[in-house]
Amino acid sequence: MIDPDLIEHMVDWMKSRRYGKYRGVVTDNDDAGTHRGRLKVKVPSVLGDLEVWAEPCVPYAGDGVGFFAMPPVDAGVWVEFEGGDISYPIWVGCYWRDDEPPNGGDPDVKVLQTDAITMTFDDGSEEARIETSGANLTMTDKIEAVAKNGKLTVAAGQVTCDSGGTGKVDVSSSGVVVNNGSLGVS
């Protein structure tokens, strides 16, 4: 027969454990203490208003290598607890609220969007784009970089550098043309 005290101890132990994922909110993402990607989070359903530092669970890590991306303050994060022990929180991913997903939705399109930069990978059109407020880079069967009015295009057998004003250089297998023919080298 099992000792009743042991059963009571096991029941108490199980009651103190929290398994599975819980919705949390980032309250601080400046992990100046460890630089490991910890987040200060609130997990109301488990911890009430208590804020705790949660260790990251990342897809790739090692000595001097890894994937590092910190969600912003107020972002929704999924939190688990190591071994179910609420003293050891781990943030394991993020979730979007109804109005938060970035552009996308097409299964062929993968998007990584930060506050200032958007990277889009479209497997359907075989196109990759990097966009910032001042410049765009597009790669298809050619590479095109656009910054303000200037544009650089590299395609098979052709390189064009256009300042958007009076300066333009075309380089091809037949030669070099400057400013729409005002100077040519063959």
C-alpha positions in Angstrom: 0.0 0.0 0.0 1.2 3.5 -0.8 1.9 5.8 2.1 -0.9 8.4 2.4 1.7 11.1 3.2 3.5 10.3 0.0 0.3 10.6 -2.0 -0.5 14.0 -0.3 3.1 15.2 -1.1 2.8 14.1 -4.8 -0.6 15.8 -5.1 0.8 19.1 -3.6 3.8 18.8 -5.9 1.6 18.4 -9.0 -0.6 21.3 -8.0 2.4 23.6 -7.9 3.4 22.7 -11.5 2.2 24.5 -14.6 2.7 22.6 -17.9 1.8 23.8 -21.4 1.9 27.3 -23.0 0.4 30.4 -21.4 -0.3 33.8 -22.9 2.1 36.5 -21.7 3.0 40.1 -22.5 6.5 41.6 -22.9 7.0 44.4 -20.3 10.8 44.9 -20.9 13.1 43.6 -23.7 16.3 45.3 -22.6 18.2 42.4 -21.2 21.3 44.4 -20.3 22.3 41.9 -17.6 22.9 38.8 -19.7 22.5 39.7 -23.4 21.0 36.3 -23.9 17.6 37.4 -25.1 15.7 37.2 -21.9 12.4 39.1 -21.7 10.6 40.5 -18.7 7.0 39.2 -19.0 3.7 39.1 -17.3 1.7 35.9 -17.4 -1.6 36.9 -15.7 -3.2 33.4 -15.7 -0.3 32.0 -13.7 1.6 34.8 -12.0 -1.1 37.6 -11.8 0.6 41.0 -12.1 4.1 39.7 -11.2 6.7 40.5 -13.8 9.5 37.9 -14.3 12.6 37.5 -16.5 12.0 34.6 -19.0 14.8 32.8 -20.7 14.5 32.4 -24.5 13.9 29.2 -26.4 15.5 29.7 -29.8 15.8 27.4 -32.9 19.5 27.8 -33.2 22.2 28.6 -30.6 25.8 27.8 -29.6 29.0 29.4 -28.7 29.1 32.7 -30.7 26.3 31.5 -33.1 22.6 31.5 -33.2 19.3 33.2 -34.2 18.5 36.4 -32.2 15.3 38.4 -32.5 13.7 40.2 -29.6 10.0 41.1 -29.7 9.0 44.6 -28.8 7.5 45.7 -25.5 3.7 44.9 -25.4 4.1 42.0 -27.8 2.2 38.8 -27.1 4.5 35.9 -26.1 3.9 32.3 -25.3 5.5 31.3 -22.0 6.2 27.8 -20.6 7.8 26.8 -17.3 10.9 24.5 -17.2 9.7 21.2 -15.7 6.5 22.9 -14.8 8.3 25.0 -12.2 7.0 28.6 -12.2 10.4 29.8 -10.9 11.9 29.0 -14.3 9.9 30.8 -17.1 10.8 30.4 -20.7 9.5 32.4 -23.6 9.0 30.1 -26.6 7.5 32.2 -29.3 5.1 35.1 -30.0 1.5 35.4 -31.1 -0.4 38.1 -33.0 -3.5 39.8 -31.7 -6.2 40.3 -34.4 -4.9 43.5 -35.9 -1.2 42.8 -35.7 0.0 40.3 -38.4 2.4 41.8 -41.0 1.6 41.7 -44.7 1.5 38.3 -46.2 -1.1 35.6 -46.0 0.0 33.8 -49.2 1.7 30.5 -48.4 4.4 31.2 -51.0 5.4 34.4 -49.3 7.6 34.6 -46.2 7.9 37.9 -44.5 10.3 39.2 -41.8 9.2 42.6 -40.7 10.7 44.9 -38.1 9.8 48.5 -37.3 12.2 49.8 -40.0 13.0 46.9 -42.4 10.9 44.4 -44.3 12.4 41.3 -46.0 10.0 39.4 -48.3 10.7 36.0 -49.9 8.2 35.0 -52.6 8.7 31.4 -53.8 5.9 31.8 -56.3 7.6 34.6 -58.3 11.1 33.6 -57.2 11.7 37.1 -55.8 13.5 38.4 -52.7 13.1 42.0 -51.5 14.6 44.0 -48.7 12.9 47.3 -48.1 13.9 50.3 -45.8 12.6 53.8 -45.6 15.5 55.0 -47.9 16.3 52.1 -50.2 15.0 48.8 -51.7 16.9 45.8 -53.0 15.0 43.3 -55.3 16.5 40.1 -56.6 14.8 38.0 -59.3 16.6 37.1 -62.6 18.4 40.4 -62.0 19.4 42.5 -59.0 18.0 46.0 -58.6 19.0 48.4 -55.9 17.0 51.7 -55.6 18.0 54.5 -53.2 16.2 57.9 -53.4 16.4 58.7 -57.1 19.4 56.5 -57.9 19.1 53.0 -59.3 21.6 50.2 -59.9 20.6 47.2 -62.1 22.6 44.1 -62.6 21.3 41.6 -65.2 22.7 39.0 -67.5 25.2 40.8 -69.7 24.1 44.3 -68.5 24.9 46.7 -65.6 23.2 50.0 -65.4 23.9 52.8 -62.9 21.4 55.7 -63.1 21.7 58.7 -60.8 18.1 59.7 -61.6 19.4 63.0 -62.9 22.0 63.5 -65.7 24.4 60.7 -64.8 23.9 57.3 -66.2 26.4 54.5 -67.1 25.5 51.3 -69.1 28.0 48.5 -69.2 27.3 45.6 -71.5 29.3 43.1 -73.6 29.3 45.6 -76.5 30.9 48.4 -74.4 30.3 51.2 -72.0 27.8 54.1 -72.7 27.9 57.1 -70.4 25.0 59.7 -70.2 22.9 58.2 -72.9 25.6 58.2 -75.6 27.5 61.4 -74.8 30.5 59.2 -74.3 30.9 55.6 -75.5 33.7 53.1 -75.2 33.7 49.8 -77.2 
